[in-house]
Amino acid sequence: MSNGEFAANLEQDPTGIGRAVSDVATAWDARIAQEIARQSAIFALRGAGSTNGIDPEAASNALDILVPRIEEQMQNRPVAIMYDGDPPNPEKPDIGQIASELRRRFDGRASFLAAQRTDWYGPAFPGANLTNRTGQPFETFVFPPDTYKGDHNRFTQSGQLAAYEGYGQIYVGAAGMLATEQMLGYLDQVPPEGRVNILVVRALINQALDVEIGEKLAQATTDAQRAKFAAMQEQRRSLFGSQWNNNGEFNISILEAMKHEADTHELVVLWDGPEQVDIVNCAKIDLESDEVNELFGSAGHFVRTKPITARQVPAGTTELVIVKSGATRDTANGGDWVCTSVGTKEEYVVRADQFGDIWEHEEGTDNTFKPRHDPRKLVKLDRDVIFMAAWGEKQAIRKGGYLMERTIRSGPNAGKTERYGIAQKDVDGDFVPA
C-alpha cells in the first residue's frame, strides 16, 4: 500500500480497524495527525512485560483505576489508546492483557492502535491486525527492526505526540528500567513549559513467575542463558517494578536525571490515591499576585458540610505530615491537630489556636468533628499549579482543584487571611455556597 493510498483510505475509514499497514512511519504520523485534528485524548500504555508480569488481582485493580479515568475523558473529547503490541495472556497478565481488556470494555467508543516490530509481530494470519483475546482488532502498524531511532518510541511517543497537549502516558506497574527510560525519553521531548501527563499505577509483580524463571535458570546450558535468567531474577527483586520501592512508595529519584524546571514551571509528582501517582508539569504562581487577588476578589464564599476525624499532637512533641496529593508537607507542633480529609483521605495540619474556630466535637464520638460556620472563598483551577502555601512550604494542585482563602478568626494572626490549595476530591460533595 502506498502512502497516497493510505491517506485516501484514512479519509474513507477514520477508525482504520480491519487494516494492517507496513509503510509505517509516514502512515503512522498521518494517522496520529488525524487524531490530533479530532482533538482526541491520546494515551500510550506502558508497563510490565513478560519478565515481571502483573499479579492477576493487581491487574484487575489497575483496570478499576484506568476505566473511570478514560470514561471521564470521553465525556469531553474522543479518545485514542495505543500500545506496543504485547500479546494478551489472562493467565500471565502484563501490559498486553491490560490493553486487551480496555479494547473489550471500550469497543466502539475509542480508537485502538498498536505499533509492533516485525520480529515480535504475531498476527492470526499474515498481514492481519493484532487482536485482543476476543478477536477485537487493534489498528496495527508493523515496522522492521533496526530501522527507526527509538524503535517503538518512534511511534508511541514520537515528537509529534510529545508536543500535543492531549497526549499522555499510562504506566501500569511492575515495569522494568526500560519503562523508566521511556518515561525520561518522553519528558526530554517536552519543553520546560509544556504539558506533561503521566499516570503511574502501582501493581505487584506476578510472583507465580518466580518458579518458571528459576526452572529456566536451572536448565540453562550457556553462560549467556544463565546471565539472562539471573538478570530477570534480579529485576524481580523490585516487587512493584523499578518505579516503586518495596514498601509501595513511588521512587521520585528516577526524575532527578531529568532537569525539567523552568522559571515558569516545575515537574511534580502527585498522589491521586494509594496505588497511583500523576507526574505533571505545574505552572508556578504567586498567591499574593495581582492576578490571584483579582480571582479571589470576585470569588464566592463556601462552607464545609461533612465531618472529619482529628487527633491532637501531644505537648512537647512535633510531627511531620506529608500531603501526597498536594506534594507538600507541614509540621504539627504540640497542641496542633492532624486532621483526615473527607475526599483524599489524607492528613493535614490545623493550628491549635484555629482548630476550635473551624471544628466542633461531635458528641458520642472519640475523634469525629463537625464543621462550624467558617466561610471561605474558593477559586477553581484551569491548570496544574504550584505555589508557596500559607505554612511556608510548596504545594501543588491539579487542574480541577481549588485555591482557598480563609480569614483567621483567633490567635496572633486574627483578622489576616491565609491562602492555600485544596484537591478537587476534598471539595466535591463537601463544600456548599455559604
Sine and cosine of phi, psi and omega as CSV:
sin_phi,cos_phi,sin_psi,cos_psi,sin_omega,cos_omega
0.00,0.00,0.78,-0.62,0.01,-1.00
-0.99,0.17,0.27,-0.96,0.04,-1.00
-0.88,0.47,-0.61,0.79,0.02,-1.00
-0.90,0.44,-0.69,0.73,0.04,-1.00
-0.89,0.45,-0.62,0.79,0.00,-1.00
-0.89,0.45,-0.71,0.71,0.00,-1.00
-0.88,0.48,-0.64,0.77,0.03,-1.00
-0.90,0.43,-0.65,0.76,0.01,-1.00
-0.91,0.41,-0.53,0.85,0.04,-1.00
-0.87,0.49,-0.64,0.77,0.00,-1.00
-0.91,0.41,-0.58,0.81,-0.06,-1.00
-0.99,0.15,-0.50,0.86,-0.13,-0.99
-0.69,-0.72,1.00,0.10,-0.09,-1.00
-0.86,0.51,-0.49,0.87,-0.04,-1.00
-0.98,0.18,-0.53,0.85,-0.02,-1.00
0.96,0.27,0.00,1.00,-0.04,-1.00
-0.90,0.43,0.65,-0.76,0.01,-1.00
1.00,-0.06,0.13,0.99,-0.02,-1.00
-0.67,-0.74,0.83,-0.56,0.14,-0.99
-0.97,-0.23,0.60,-0.80,-0.06,-1.00
-0.81,-0.58,0.41,-0.91,0.01,-1.00
-0.83,-0.56,-0.15,0.99,0.09,-1.00
-1.00,0.06,0.95,0.31,-0.49,-0.87
-0.97,0.23,-0.81,0.59,-0.23,-0.97
-0.85,0.53,-0.79,0.62,-0.01,-1.00
-0.91,0.41,-0.65,0.76,0.00,-1.00
-0.89,0.45,-0.70,0.71,0.01,-1.00
-0.88,0.48,-0.75,0.67,-0.03,-1.00
-0.87,0.49,-0.62,0.79,0.04,-1.00
-0.91,0.41,-0.64,0.77,-0.01,-1.00
-0.92,0.38,-0.64,0.77,0.03,-1.00
-0.93,0.38,-0.63,0.78,0.05,-1.00
-0.86,0.51,-0.56,0.83,0.04,-1.00
-0.91,0.42,-0.70,0.71,0.03,-1.00
-0.91,0.42,-0.61,0.79,0.04,-1.00
-0.91,0.42,-0.64,0.77,0.03,-1.00
-0.90,0.44,-0.50,0.87,0.05,-1.00
-0.98,0.18,-0.10,1.00,-0.07,-1.00
0.87,0.49,0.65,0.76,0.01,-1.00
-0.96,0.29,0.49,-0.87,0.29,-0.96
-0.99,0.14,0.85,-0.52,-0.09,-1.00
-0.91,-0.41,0.83,-0.55,-0.03,-1.00
-0.88,-0.48,0.75,-0.67,0.13,-0.99
-0.98,-0.21,0.82,-0.57,0.02,-1.00
-1.00,0.07,0.75,-0.66,0.06,-1.00
-0.77,-0.64,0.18,-0.98,0.17,-0.99
0.64,-0.77,-0.57,-0.82,-0.20,-0.98
-0.90,0.43,0.70,-0.71,0.13,-0.99
-0.95,-0.32,-0.33,-0.94,-0.13,-0.99
-0.94,0.33,-0.37,0.93,-0.01,-1.00
-0.92,0.39,-0.71,0.71,-0.04,-1.00
-0.99,-0.12,-0.68,0.73,-0.14,-0.99
0.89,0.47,-0.02,-1.00,0.05,-1.00
-0.79,-0.62,0.74,-0.67,0.12,-0.99
-0.78,0.62,0.75,-0.66,-0.08,-1.00
-0.81,0.58,-0.66,0.75,0.03,-1.00
-0.92,0.40,-0.62,0.78,0.03,-1.00
-0.91,0.41,-0.57,0.82,0.04,-1.00
-0.89,0.45,-0.65,0.76,0.05,-1.00
-0.91,0.42,-0.66,0.75,0.03,-1.00
-0.89,0.45,-0.63,0.78,0.00,-1.00
-0.89,0.46,-0.66,0.75,0.03,-1.00
-0.90,0.44,-0.57,0.82,0.05,-1.00
-0.90,0.44,-0.44,0.90,0.06,-1.00
-0.99,0.13,-0.68,0.74,-0.12,-0.99
-0.96,0.28,-0.67,0.75,-0.11,-0.99
-0.85,0.53,-0.77,0.64,0.02,-1.00
-0.91,0.42,-0.52,0.86,0.06,-1.00
-0.88,0.48,-0.72,0.69,-0.03,-1.00
-0.93,0.36,-0.66,0.75,0.02,-1.00
-0.88,0.48,-0.59,0.80,0.04,-1.00
-0.89,0.46,-0.67,0.75,0.04,-1.00
-0.89,0.45,-0.62,0.78,-0.05,-1.00
-0.90,0.43,-0.34,0.94,0.02,-1.00
-0.93,0.38,-0.38,0.93,-0.11,-0.99
-0.89,-0.45,-0.35,0.94,-0.13,-0.99
-0.29,-0.96,0.28,-0.96,0.12,-0.99
-0.90,0.44,0.34,-0.94,-0.01,-1.00
-0.75,-0.66,0.68,-0.73,0.12,-0.99
-0.82,-0.57,0.70,-0.71,-0.02,-1.00
-0.84,-0.55,0.76,-0.65,-0.03,-1.00
-0.78,-0.63,0.43,-0.90,0.11,-0.99
-0.45,-0.89,0.03,-1.00,-0.16,-0.99
-1.00,-0.07,0.16,0.99,0.21,-0.98
1.00,0.02,0.30,0.95,0.12,-0.99
-0.89,0.47,0.70,-0.71,-0.01,-1.00
-0.93,0.38,0.58,-0.82,0.01,-1.00
-0.97,0.26,0.54,-0.84,0.05,-1.00
-0.48,-0.88,0.99,-0.14,-0.07,-1.00
-0.90,0.45,-0.44,0.90,0.03,-1.00
-0.97,0.26,-0.50,0.86,0.03,-1.00
-0.77,-0.64,0.94,0.33,-0.14,-0.99
-0.91,0.41,0.63,-0.78,0.18,-0.98
-0.61,-0.80,-0.36,-0.93,-0.09,-1.00
-0.90,0.43,-0.47,0.88,0.06,-1.00
-0.89,0.45,-0.62,0.78,0.03,-1.00
-0.94,0.35,-0.61,0.79,0.06,-1.00
-0.88,0.48,-0.72,0.69,0.02,-1.00
-0.88,0.47,-0.67,0.75,0.00,-1.00
-0.87,0.50,-0.69,0.72,-0.04,-1.00
-0.94,0.33,-0.62,0.78,0.07,-1.00
-0.89,0.45,-0.62,0.78,0.04,-1.00
-0.87,0.50,-0.65,0.76,0.00,-1.00
-0.93,0.37,-0.70,0.71,-0.11,-0.99
-0.95,0.30,-0.48,0.87,-0.06,-1.00
-0.93,-0.36,0.47,0.88,0.01,-1.00
-0.84,0.54,0.80,-0.60,0.02,-1.00
0.99,0.17,-0.05,1.00,-0.06,-1.00
-0.91,-0.42,-0.18,0.98,-0.01,-1.00
-0.53,-0.85,0.34,-0.94,0.13,-0.99
-1.00,0.05,0.63,-0.78,0.00,-1.00
-0.79,-0.62,0.81,-0.58,-0.04,-1.00
-0.79,-0.61,0.52,-0.86,0.09,-1.00
-0.72,-0.70,0.67,-0.74,0.12,-0.99
-0.91,-0.41,0.79,-0.61,-0.09,-1.00
-0.63,-0.78,0.62,-0.78,0.04,-1.00
-0.98,0.19,0.56,-0.83,-0.10,-1.00
-0.86,0.51,-0.56,0.83,-0.04,-1.00
-0.98,0.21,-0.15,0.99,0.09,-1.00
-0.94,-0.34,-0.22,0.98,-0.11,-0.99
-0.92,0.39,0.84,-0.54,-0.04,-1.00
-0.72,-0.69,0.95,0.30,-0.04,-1.00
-0.98,0.19,0.16,-0.99,0.04,-1.00
-0.91,0.41,-0.53,0.85,0.09,-1.00
-0.46,-0.89,0.39,-0.92,-0.10,-1.00
-0.79,0.61,0.76,-0.65,0.05,-1.00
1.00,0.08,-0.04,1.00,-0.06,-1.00
-0.99,0.15,0.36,-0.93,0.16,-0.99
-0.93,0.37,0.50,-0.87,0.21,-0.98
-0.93,0.38,0.48,-0.88,-0.01,-1.00
-0.74,-0.67,0.22,-0.97,0.13,-0.99
-1.00,0.05,-0.16,-0.99,-0.10,-0.99
-0.92,0.40,-0.38,0.92,-0.01,-1.00
-0.98,-0.20,0.22,0.98,0.09,-1.00
1.00,0.07,0.13,0.99,0.02,-1.00
-0.98,0.18,0.78,-0.63,-0.18,-0.98
-0.99,0.12,0.48,-0.88,0.27,-0.96
-0.98,-0.20,0.68,-0.73,0.11,-0.99
-0.91,0.43,0.92,-0.39,-0.28,-0.96
-0.94,-0.33,0.75,-0.66,0.04,-1.00
-0.88,-0.47,0.87,-0.49,-0.12,-0.99
-0.93,-0.36,0.77,-0.64,-0.05,-1.00
-0.76,-0.65,0.48,-0.88,-0.02,-1.00
-0.98,0.22,0.47,-0.88,0.05,-1.00
-0.94,0.34,0.35,-0.94,0.09,-1.00
0.84,0.54,0.57,0.82,-0.03,-1.00
-0.88,-0.47,-0.67,0.75,-0.09,-1.00
-0.90,-0.43,0.72,-0.70,0.07,-1.00
-0.88,0.47,0.80,-0.60,-0.03,-1.00
1.00,-0.03,-0.12,0.99,0.07,-1.00
0.81,0.59,-0.87,-0.50,0.00,-1.00
-0.86,0.51,-0.54,0.84,-0.04,-1.00
-0.89,0.45,-0.43,0.90,0.06,-1.00
-0.86,0.50,-0.40,0.92,-0.06,-1.00
-0.97,-0.26,-0.89,0.45,-0.17,-0.99
-0.98,0.18,-0.15,0.99,0.19,-0.98
-0.61,-0.79,0.79,0.62,0.02,-1.00
-0.91,0.41,0.26,-0.96,0.07,-1.00
-0.86,0.51,-0.56,0.83,0.04,-1.00
-0.87,0.49,-0.67,0.74,0.01,-1.00
-0.95,0.30,-0.69,0.72,-0.05,-1.00
-0.87,0.49,-0.50,0.87,-0.02,-1.00
-0.99,0.11,-0.15,0.99,-0.08,-1.00
-1.00,0.01,0.79,-0.62,-0.07,-1.00
-0.92,0.40,-0.33,0.94,-0.01,-1.00
-1.00,-0.04,0.09,1.00,-0.03,-1.00
-1.00,-0.01,0.60,-0.80,0.09,-1.00
-0.50,-0.86,0.25,-0.97,0.02,-1.00
-0.85,-0.53,0.61,-0.79,0.04,-1.00
-0.84,-0.54,0.88,-0.48,0.04,-1.00
-0.95,-0.30,0.89,-0.46,0.07,-1.00
-0.99,-0.13,0.83,-0.56,-0.33,-0.94
-0.77,0.64,-0.13,-0.99,-0.09,-1.00
0.90,0.43,0.35,0.94,-0.02,-1.00
-0.99,0.15,0.51,-0.86,0.02,-1.00
-1.00,0.06,-0.21,-0.98,-0.05,-1.00
-0.91,0.42,-0.44,0.90,0.02,-1.00
-0.85,0.53,-0.65,0.76,0.01,-1.00
-0.91,0.43,-0.64,0.77,0.06,-1.00
-0.88,0.48,-0.68,0.74,0.03,-1.00
-0.89,0.46,-0.61,0.79,0.04,-1.00
-0.91,0.42,-0.66,0.75,0.01,-1.00
-0.87,0.49,-0.74,0.67,-0.01,-1.00
-0.92,0.39,-0.56,0.83,0.05,-1.00
-0.90,0.44,-0.62,0.79,0.07,-1.00
-0.91,0.42,-0.75,0.66,-0.02,-1.00
-0.87,0.49,-0.54,0.84,-0.01,-1.00
-0.92,0.40,-0.39,0.92,-0.02,-1.00
-1.00,0.00,-0.24,0.97,-0.03,-1.00
-1.00,0.02,0.76,-0.65,0.04,-1.00
-0.90,0.44,0.42,-0.91,-0.06,-1.00
-0.79,0.61,-0.49,0.87,-0.01,-1.00
-0.99,-0.17,0.10,0.99,-0.07,-1.00
-0.98,0.19,0.24,-0.97,0.00,-1.00
-0.98,0.19,0.73,-0.69,0.08,-1.00
-0.88,-0.48,0.73,-0.68,0.00,-1.00
-0.65,-0.76,1.00,-0.10,0.02,-1.00
-0.81,-0.59,0.80,-0.60,0.13,-0.99
-0.93,-0.36,0.78,-0.62,0.04,-1.00
-0.88,-0.48,0.88,-0.48,-0.04,-1.00
-0.96,-0.27,0.82,-0.57,-0.01,-1.00
-0.96,0.29,0.68,-0.73,0.06,-1.00
-0.48,-0.88,0.74,-0.67,0.02,-1.00
-0.92,0.40,0.58,-0.81,0.06,-1.00
-0.91,0.42,0.36,-0.93,0.06,-1.00
-0.98,0.19,0.99,-0.13,-0.10,-1.00
-0.93,0.37,-0.27,0.96,0.05,-1.00
-0.91,0.42,-0.33,0.94,0.00,-1.00
-0.97,0.24,-0.24,0.97,-0.01,-1.00
-0.83,0.55,-0.72,0.70,-0.03,-1.00
-0.90,0.43,-0.70,0.71,-0.03,-1.00
-0.88,0.48,-0.71,0.71,0.00,-1.00
-0.94,0.35,-0.62,0.79,0.05,-1.00
-0.88,0.48,-0.64,0.77,0.03,-1.00
-0.92,0.40,-0.63,0.77,0.03,-1.00
-0.90,0.43,-0.62,0.78,0.04,-1.00
-0.91,0.42,-0.68,0.74,-0.01,-1.00
-0.90,0.43,-0.50,0.87,-0.04,-1.00
-1.00,-0.04,-0.07,1.00,-0.03,-1.00
-0.88,0.47,0.63,-0.77,-0.05,-1.00
-0.91,-0.42,-0.13,0.99,0.00,-1.00
-0.78,-0.62,0.35,-0.94,0.03,-1.00
-0.88,0.48,-0.60,0.80,-0.02,-1.00
-0.90,0.43,-0.68,0.74,0.02,-1.00
-0.91,0.42,-0.69,0.73,0.00,-1.00
-0.89,0.45,-0.64,0.77,0.02,-1.00
-0.90,0.43,-0.62,0.78,-0.01,-1.00
-0.89,0.46,-0.76,0.65,-0.08,-1.00
-0.97,0.24,-0.49,0.87,0.09,-1.00
-0.92,0.39,-0.62,0.79,0.04,-1.00
-0.91,0.41,-0.58,0.81,0.05,-1.00
-0.91,0.42,-0.67,0.75,0.04,-1.00
-0.90,0.44,-0.64,0.77,0.01,-1.00
-0.90,0.43,-0.68,0.73,0.02,-1.00
-0.87,0.50,-0.57,0.82,-0.08,-1.00
-0.98,0.21,-0.04,1.00,0.11,-0.99
-0.92,0.38,-0.39,0.92,0.11,-0.99
-0.99,0.11,0.97,-0.23,-0.20,-0.98
-0.92,0.39,-0.40,0.92,0.01,-1.00
-0.90,-0.44,0.24,0.97,-0.04,-1.00
1.00,-0.04,0.08,-1.00,-0.13,-0.99
-0.93,0.36,-0.32,0.95,-0.07,-1.00
-1.00,0.09,-0.10,1.00,-0.08,-1.00
-0.73,-0.68,0.43,-0.90,0.19,-0.98
-1.00,0.01,0.08,-1.00,-0.11,-0.99
-0.97,0.25,-0.05,1.00,0.17,-0.99
-1.00,-0.01,0.01,1.00,0.01,-1.00
0.99,0.11,0.31,0.95,0.01,-1.00
-0.99,-0.13,0.68,-0.73,-0.03,-1.00
-0.91,0.42,0.68,-0.74,-0.05,-1.00
-1.00,0.03,1.00,0.03,-0.07,-1.00
-0.89,0.46,-0.41,0.91,-0.08,-1.00
-0.89,0.45,-0.32,0.95,-0.01,-1.00
-0.91,0.41,-0.31,0.95,0.02,-1.00
-1.00,-0.01,-0.12,0.99,-0.05,-1.00
-0.91,0.42,-0.44,0.90,0.03,-1.00
-0.96,0.28,-0.20,0.98,-0.07,-1.00
-0.96,-0.29,0.98,-0.19,0.06,-1.00
-0.97,0.22,0.97,-0.25,-0.12,-0.99
-0.73,-0.69,0.45,0.89,0.03,-1.00
-0.97,-0.23,0.73,-0.68,0.02,-1.00
-0.84,-0.54,0.04,-1.00,0.05,-1.00
-0.88,0.47,-0.45,0.89,-0.11,-0.99
-0.96,-0.29,-0.30,0.95,-0.11,-0.99
-0.64,-0.77,0.36,-0.93,0.05,-1.00
-0.56,-0.83,0.72,-0.69,0.02,-1.00
-0.97,0.23,0.77,-0.63,-0.14,-0.99
-0.71,-0.71,0.59,-0.81,0.11,-0.99
-0.97,-0.23,0.85,-0.53,-0.03,-1.00
-0.86,-0.52,0.76,-0.65,0.08,-1.00
-0.98,0.18,0.75,-0.66,0.06,-1.00
-0.92,-0.38,0.30,0.95,-0.03,-1.00
0.41,-0.91,0.08,-1.00,-0.08,-1.00
-0.93,0.37,-0.29,0.96,-0.08,-1.00
-0.81,-0.58,0.31,0.95,-0.06,-1.00
-0.48,-0.88,0.62,-0.78,0.10,-1.00
-0.77,-0.64,0.47,-0.88,0.12,-0.99
-0.92,-0.38,0.70,-0.72,0.13,-0.99
-0.96,-0.27,0.89,-0.46,-0.09,-1.00
-0.73,-0.69,0.40,-0.92,0.03,-1.00
-0.98,-0.22,0.97,-0.24,-0.14,-0.99
-1.00,-0.02,0.69,-0.72,0.12,-0.99
-0.96,0.27,0.72,-0.69,0.03,-1.00
-0.99,0.17,0.79,-0.61,0.05,-1.00
-0.77,-0.64,0.34,-0.94,0.03,-1.00
-0.94,-0.34,0.89,-0.46,-0.06,-1.00
-0.92,0.40,-0.22,0.98,0.02,-1.00
-0.96,-0.28,0.21,0.98,-0.03,-1.00
-0.97,0.26,0.29,-0.96,0.05,-1.00
-0.87,0.50,-0.60,0.80,0.00,-1.00
-0.87,0.49,-0.73,0.68,-0.02,-1.00
-0.95,0.31,-0.61,0.80,0.07,-1.00
-0.84,0.54,-0.65,0.76,-0.01,-1.00
-0.92,0.40,-0.63,0.78,0.02,-1.00
-0.89,0.46,-0.72,0.69,-0.01,-1.00
-0.94,0.34,-0.45,0.89,-0.01,-1.00
-0.88,0.47,-0.51,0.86,-0.02,-1.00
-0.96,-0.28,0.15,0.99,-0.05,-1.00
-0.99,0.14,0.51,-0.86,0.06,-1.00
-1.00,0.07,0.24,-0.97,0.01,-1.00
-0.99,-0.12,0.59,-0.81,-0.01,-1.00
-0.70,-0.72,0.39,-0.92,0.06,-1.00
-0.76,-0.65,0.42,-0.91,0.06,-1.00
-0.97,0.23,0.42,-0.91,0.05,-1.00
-0.81,-0.59,-0.32,0.95,-0.13,-0.99
-0.96,-0.28,0.52,-0.85,0.01,-1.00
-0.97,0.25,0.22,-0.98,0.08,-1.00
-0.76,-0.65,0.16,-0.99,0.25,-0.97
-0.96,-0.29,0.51,-0.86,-0.04,-1.00
-0.46,-0.89,0.46,-0.89,0.07,-1.00
-0.69,-0.73,0.56,-0.83,-0.05,-1.00
-0.99,-0.11,0.69,-0.73,0.01,-1.00
-0.97,0.25,0.77,-0.64,-0.04,-1.00
-0.86,0.51,0.53,-0.85,0.03,-1.00
-0.85,0.53,0.62,-0.79,0.05,-1.00
0.99,0.14,0.07,1.00,0.01,-1.00
-0.83,-0.56,0.26,-0.97,0.10,-0.99
-0.74,-0.67,0.36,-0.93,0.00,-1.00
-0.58,-0.82,0.78,-0.62,0.06,-1.00
-1.00,0.05,0.82,-0.57,-0.02,-1.00
-0.93,-0.37,0.85,-0.53,0.01,-1.00
-0.99,-0.14,0.81,-0.59,0.06,-1.00
-0.95,-0.31,1.00,-0.08,-0.12,-0.99
-0.91,0.41,-0.58,0.82,-0.05,-1.00
-0.93,0.36,-0.22,0.97,0.06,-1.00
-0.87,-0.50,0.13,0.99,-0.01,-1.00
0.76,0.65,0.71,0.70,-0.05,-1.00
-0.66,-0.75,0.08,-1.00,0.04,-1.00
-0.52,-0.86,0.34,-0.94,0.01,-1.00
-0.50,-0.87,0.47,-0.88,0.00,-1.00
-0.96,-0.28,0.83,-0.56,0.07,-1.00
-1.00,-0.09,0.83,-0.56,0.05,-1.00
-1.00,-0.09,0.19,-0.98,0.01,-1.00
-0.79,0.62,0.78,-0.62,-0.04,-1.00
0.99,-0.13,-0.43,0.90,0.07,-1.00
-0.93,0.37,0.27,-0.96,-0.04,-1.00
-0.91,-0.42,0.68,-0.73,0.12,-0.99
-0.97,-0.23,0.91,-0.40,-0.09,-1.00
-0.96,-0.27,0.47,-0.88,0.05,-1.00
-0.94,-0.35,0.83,-0.56,-0.09,-1.00
-0.94,0.33,0.38,-0.93,0.01,-1.00
-0.96,0.27,-0.70,0.71,-0.14,-0.99
-0.99,0.12,-0.88,0.48,-0.06,-1.00
-0.99,0.15,-0.20,0.98,-0.02,-1.00
0.89,0.46,0.37,0.93,0.02,-1.00
-0.99,-0.12,0.32,-0.95,0.02,-1.00
-1.00,0.00,0.53,-0.85,0.11,-0.99
-0.53,-0.85,0.23,-0.97,-0.15,-0.99
-0.96,-0.28,0.68,-0.73,0.20,-0.98
-0.84,-0.54,0.77,-0.64,-0.06,-1.00
-0.91,0.42,0.50,-0.87,-0.05,-1.00
-0.84,0.54,-0.65,0.76,-0.07,-1.00
-0.98,0.19,-0.06,1.00,0.01,-1.00
-0.91,-0.41,-0.32,0.95,-0.14,-0.99
-0.84,0.54,-0.70,0.71,-0.05,-1.00
-0.92,0.39,-0.39,0.92,0.05,-1.00
-0.97,0.26,-0.39,0.92,-0.13,-0.99
-0.97,-0.25,-0.57,0.82,-0.16,-0.99
-0.77,-0.64,0.53,-0.85,0.02,-1.00
-0.78,-0.63,0.75,-0.66,-0.04,-1.00
-0.87,0.49,0.70,-0.72,0.02,-1.00
-1.00,-0.01,0.88,-0.48,-0.08,-1.00
-0.86,0.51,0.59,-0.81,0.02,-1.00
1.00,0.07,0.05,1.00,0.03,-1.00
-0.83,-0.56,0.33,-0.94,0.03,-1.00
-1.00,0.07,-0.68,0.73,-0.15,-0.99
-0.63,-0.78,0.47,0.88,0.03,-1.00
-0.96,-0.26,0.68,-0.74,-0.06,-1.00
-0.75,-0.67,0.65,-0.76,0.04,-1.00
-0.97,-0.24,0.46,-0.89,-0.10,-1.00
-0.97,0.25,0.63,-0.78,0.19,-0.98
-1.00,0.10,0.14,-0.99,0.05,-1.00
-0.97,0.24,0.99,-0.16,-0.08,-1.00
-0.72,-0.70,0.98,0.20,-0.09,-1.00
-0.89,0.46,0.58,-0.82,0.12,-0.99
-0.54,-0.84,0.40,-0.92,-0.02,-1.00
-1.00,0.03,0.56,-0.83,0.04,-1.00
-0.79,-0.61,0.69,-0.73,0.08,-1.00
-0.82,-0.58,0.88,-0.48,-0.02,-1.00
-0.98,0.21,0.66,-0.76,-0.09,-1.00
-1.00,-0.06,0.66,-0.75,0.04,-1.00
-0.96,-0.27,0.24,0.97,0.04,-1.00
-0.36,-0.93,0.25,-0.97,0.09,-1.00
-0.98,0.20,0.76,-0.66,-0.09,-1.00
-0.71,-0.70,0.35,-0.94,0.11,-0.99
-0.67,-0.74,0.58,-0.81,-0.12,-0.99
-0.33,-0.94,0.14,-0.99,0.10,-0.99
-1.00,0.01,0.88,-0.48,-0.06,-1.00
-1.00,0.10,0.09,-1.00,-0.11,-0.99
-0.87,0.49,-0.47,0.88,-0.05,-1.00
-1.00,-0.01,0.18,0.98,0.14,-0.99
1.00,0.08,0.30,0.95,0.06,-1.00
-0.82,-0.57,0.43,-0.90,0.09,-1.00
-0.91,0.41,0.58,-0.82,0.10,-0.99
-0.68,-0.74,0.65,-0.76,0.04,-1.00
-0.88,-0.47,0.63,-0.78,0.01,-1.00
-0.72,-0.69,0.73,-0.69,0.00,-1.00
-0.96,0.27,0.41,-0.91,0.14,-0.99
-0.77,0.63,0.72,-0.69,-0.06,-1.00
0.99,-0.16,-0.34,0.94,0.12,-0.99
-0.98,0.19,-0.21,-0.98,-0.15,-0.99
-0.69,-0.73,0.50,-0.86,0.32,-0.95
-1.00,-0.04,0.61,-0.79,-0.05,-1.00
-0.81,-0.58,0.61,-0.79,0.12,-0.99
-0.80,-0.60,0.80,-0.60,-0.03,-1.00
-0.74,-0.67,0.65,-0.76,0.08,-1.00
-1.00,0.03,0.81,-0.58,0.01,-1.00
-0.96,0.27,0.74,-0.67,-0.13,-0.99
-0.98,-0.21,-0.31,0.95,-0.03,-1.00
-0.52,-0.85,0.12,-0.99,-0.01,-1.00
1.00,0.08,-0.09,-1.00,-0.08,-1.00
-0.91,0.42,-0.33,0.94,-0.03,-1.00
-0.96,-0.28,0.33,0.94,-0.02,-1.00
-0.82,0.57,0.71,-0.70,0.00,-1.00
1.00,-0.08,-0.31,0.95,0.03,-1.00
-1.00,0.08,0.31,-0.95,0.07,-1.00
-0.96,-0.28,0.47,-0.88,0.11,-0.99
-0.79,-0.61,0.58,-0.82,-0.04,-1.00
-0.80,-0.60,0.63,-0.77,0.06,-1.00
-0.30,-0.95,-0.07,-1.00,-0.03,-1.00
-0.95,-0.32,0.33,-0.94,0.05,-1.00
-0.58,-0.81,0.72,-0.69,-0.06,-1.00
-0.92,0.38,0.45,-0.89,-0.03,-1.00
-0.84,0.54,-0.62,0.78,-0.02,-1.00
-0.89,0.46,-0.45,0.89,-0.03,-1.00
-1.00,0.05,-0.11,0.99,0.03,-1.00
-0.97,-0.24,-0.75,0.66,-0.06,-1.00
-0.88,0.48,0.79,-0.62,0.03,-1.00
0.99,0.11,0.02,1.00,0.00,-1.00
-0.84,-0.54,-0.85,0.52,-0.09,-1.00
-0.98,0.18,0.66,-0.75,0.09,-1.00
-0.74,-0.68,0.37,-0.93,0.02,-1.00
-0.84,0.55,0.65,-0.76,-0.02,-1.00
-0.95,0.32,0.00,0.00,0.00,0.00
